[in-house]
Amino acid sequence: MENVAEITPRTVRLSGVPGEVLEAMVTITPSDKYKFSIIGLEQKFNTQVKAQLVKPSKVNSTWQVKITTSSQKADDLYDIITLKTDSKYKPTLKIRVYAIYLKAEKNNS
């Protein structure tokens, strides 16, 4: 099957220390043959993962999803972001998000 859209990256992996806000940007570029719009965004779990849809400018057709995560403790966060489209070929697109917060190493020197 042909690719309806280019999603970069398909899986978001973030890591940091508790208290840090981690950010990533995912780009979704519809193929010229299968133009579509993203009409909604849904998250599977209610976690500290936040996703925000950024609509394309008039000059290009690339959509973006801004992903931010935060945690005050050492934690592993996971979510699946589902983008709803108006495409009959690909009504939904999925993006997986992993964020790992590790305690900062104590330096004993």
Secondary structure, DSSP 8 states (H G I E B T S, - for coil): ---SEEEE-SEEEEEE-TT-EEEEEEEEEE-STT---EEEEEESS-SSEEEEEE---TT---EEEEEEEE-SSSEEEEEEEEEEES-SS-SEEEEEEEEEE--------
